[in-house]
Amino acid sequence: MPDMRDARREVSRGDRALTAAKLMAGWVALLWLLEVADVISGHALDGFGIVPRTPSELVDVVPAAFIHFGFAHVAANSMPLLVLGFLAALGGIRRFAAVCALIVVSDGLGVWLISPSATNTAGASGLIFGLFGFLLVTGFVERRPLGVLAGLLVAAVWGGSILAGLAPTQSGVSWQGHLVGLVAGVAAAFVFRRRDPVPRGELAVQAPVRR
C-alpha cells in the first residue's frame, strides 16, 4: 500500500508550487498594470521613485519597487522576477513575504542614502538582485542539497547579468540599488533560515542515564 504521508507530502509540494506560481504571475501582472496607468497618466507615477537624501522621499522606499520607467524597463525585470520569485516562494509564502519586505525596505533605504544627488530611482531590479542573493546562499546556510543545487542553477543562468548590473560604469543603471539589494538578499538567507527540530532519537541519546 502507498504511504499516505508521502502522498500528503506530494500534494503539499504541488499546492506550494501552484500558490507560488499564482503569486508571482499576479505580482508581474501588477507591475504591467501600474506601467499602463503610468503611461495613461502622463508618467505621473514616476514621482514615486526615490530621490536621494530628501526626507519627504522616504515614503517612496516601498512604492519605488513597483514603478518602472517605460515598458522596456518593466519587460526587462518581468522574467527574472517571475522565476526567482517563484523559486523563493516555494519555501513558504510567509517566509517569502518577509524576505521580500526586508530586501525592498533595505534596498530603498540604501538607494536613498548612497545614490547620486538629483537622480530618481525606481524598479524591481533591487528586489531581483536580492532574490538572487537569497537563493544563491540559502541552500548552503540551511545545508539543504536541493537548495544548493537551485542556487548553482540560478548562478549559472543569471550570474553574468548580475555581475554586469553591479558595474558602476553603466549609464542610467542604479548599481547602488543592485548592490544593496544583493547584500540584503544574502542577509535575508541568514535572518530567515529554517531550523529543523532536533530528532527524537537525539533527544533520547542526550537524556541522562539512570542507575
TAUR-V707293 format. One record per backbone hydrogen bond with DSSP energy under -0.5 kcal/mol. CO is the residue of the C=O (numbers start at 1). NH is the residue of the N-H. If there is no record, write none. Layout:
CO & NH
CO & NH
This chain:
2 & 4
3 & 7
4 & 8
5 & 9
6 & 10
7 & 11
8 & 12
9 & 13
10 & 14
11 & 15
12 & 16
13 & 17
14 & 18
15 & 19
16 & 20
17 & 21
18 & 22
19 & 23
20 & 24
21 & 25
22 & 26
23 & 27
24 & 28
25 & 29
26 & 30
27 & 31
28 & 32
29 & 33
30 & 34
31 & 35
32 & 36
33 & 37
34 & 38
35 & 39
36 & 40
37 & 41
38 & 43
38 & 44
39 & 42
43 & 46
44 & 47
45 & 48
46 & 49
49 & 51
50 & 52
50 & 121
51 & 54
53 & 55
54 & 57
55 & 58
56 & 59
57 & 60
58 & 61
60 & 64
62 & 65
63 & 66
64 & 67
64 & 123
68 & 70
70 & 74
71 & 75
72 & 76
73 & 77
74 & 78
75 & 79
77 & 81
78 & 82
79 & 83
80 & 84
81 & 85
82 & 86
83 & 87
84 & 88
85 & 89
86 & 90
88 & 91
89 & 92
92 & 96
93 & 97
94 & 98
95 & 99
96 & 100
97 & 101
98 & 102
99 & 103
100 & 104
101 & 105
102 & 106
103 & 107
104 & 108
105 & 109
106 & 110
107 & 111
108 & 112
109 & 113
110 & 114
111 & 115
112 & 53
116 & 119
121 & 50
124 & 128
125 & 129
126 & 130
127 & 131
128 & 132
129 & 133
130 & 134
131 & 135
132 & 136
133 & 137
134 & 138
135 & 139
137 & 141
138 & 142
139 & 143
139 & 144
143 & 145
144 & 148
145 & 149
146 & 150
147 & 139
147 & 151
148 & 152
149 & 153
150 & 154
151 & 155
152 & 156
153 & 157
154 & 158
155 & 159
158 & 162
159 & 163
160 & 164
161 & 165
162 & 166
163 & 166
164 & 167
167 & 170
170 & 173
173 & 175
174 & 178
175 & 179
176 & 180
177 & 181
178 & 182
179 & 183
180 & 184
181 & 185
182 & 186
183 & 187
184 & 188
185 & 189
186 & 190
187 & 190
187 & 191
188 & 192
190 & 193
194 & 196
199 & 203
200 & 204
201 & 205
202 & 206
203 & 207
204 & 207
